[in-house]
Amino acid sequence: MSGAKLCGLSVLIILVGCATQPHKVANDGPDLQCHSEETIGSMIPKSVCTTAAQRADKQHQLNELRDAVDAKGGGDTRPAANTAL
């Protein structure tokens, strides 16, 4: 395949990937939130929608995990700033 054809094919693939719109969810009630996520190994993000109950459950699980880490003496789990220059 010539360089010009390969370049044209690459541009076409990129344009199609960027122009693809996520599908509309049929029941987009007030508690439904959608955002795009790019999975590891994928160059094209996909649309992910969650309900208020799913988001609340995920937050509850995160809070329980933080409490468990704090209870085991994990303390502050943020990475330390690199002050050695």
C-alpha positions as CSV (number, residue, x, y, z in Angstrom):
1,M,0.0,0.0,0.0
2,S,1.4,3.4,-0.9
3,G,2.2,6.0,1.7
4,A,-0.5,8.3,0.5
5,K,-3.2,5.6,0.7
6,L,-2.0,4.6,4.1
7,C,-2.1,8.2,5.4
8,G,-5.6,8.7,3.9
9,L,-6.8,5.5,5.5
10,S,-5.4,6.6,8.9
11,V,-7.0,10.0,8.7
12,L,-10.4,8.3,7.8
13,I,-10.2,6.0,10.7
14,I,-9.4,8.8,13.1
15,L,-12.2,10.9,11.7
16,V,-14.8,8.1,12.0
17,G,-13.6,7.4,15.6
18,C,-14.0,11.1,16.6
19,A,-17.3,11.6,14.8
20,T,-19.0,8.6,16.3
21,Q,-21.6,9.8,18.7
22,P,-22.7,7.6,21.7
23,H,-26.2,6.2,21.4
24,K,-29.0,8.0,23.2
25,V,-30.5,6.2,26.2
26,A,-34.2,5.7,25.9
27,N,-35.0,6.4,29.5
28,D,-32.9,9.4,30.4
29,G,-34.7,10.4,33.5
30,P,-33.5,13.1,35.9
31,D,-31.4,10.6,38.0
32,L,-29.5,9.2,35.0
33,Q,-26.1,10.6,34.3
34,C,-23.9,9.6,31.3
35,H,-20.2,10.2,30.7
36,S,-17.6,8.8,28.4
37,E,-14.9,6.5,29.6
38,E,-11.8,5.3,27.8
39,T,-11.0,1.7,28.7
40,I,-7.4,0.5,28.9
41,G,-6.2,-0.5,25.4
42,S,-9.0,1.3,23.6
43,M,-8.5,4.6,21.8
44,I,-12.3,5.3,21.4
45,P,-14.2,6.2,24.6
46,K,-17.6,4.6,25.2
47,S,-20.7,6.1,26.9
48,V,-21.4,4.9,30.4
49,C,-24.7,5.8,32.2
50,T,-25.5,5.3,35.9
51,T,-28.5,5.9,38.0
52,A,-28.5,7.9,41.2
53,A,-28.8,4.6,43.2
54,Q,-25.8,3.1,41.5
55,R,-23.7,6.3,42.1
56,A,-24.8,6.3,45.8
57,D,-23.9,2.6,46.2
58,K,-20.4,3.2,44.6
59,Q,-19.8,6.2,46.9
60,H,-20.9,4.1,50.0
61,Q,-18.5,1.3,49.0
62,L,-15.7,3.9,48.6
63,N,-16.4,5.4,52.0
64,E,-16.3,1.9,53.6
65,L,-12.9,1.2,51.9
66,R,-11.5,4.5,53.2
67,D,-12.8,3.7,56.7
68,A,-11.2,0.3,56.6
69,V,-7.8,1.7,55.4
70,D,-7.9,4.3,58.2
71,A,-8.8,1.7,60.8
72,K,-5.8,-0.4,59.8
73,G,-3.5,2.6,60.3
74,G,-3.2,3.5,56.7
75,G,-3.8,7.1,57.5
76,D,-3.3,9.5,54.5
77,T,-3.2,7.5,51.3
78,R,-2.2,10.3,49.1
79,P,1.3,10.1,47.6
80,A,4.0,12.1,49.3
81,A,5.3,15.2,47.5
82,N,8.7,14.8,46.0
83,T,10.7,17.5,47.7
84,A,14.2,16.2,46.8
85,L,15.4,18.2,43.9
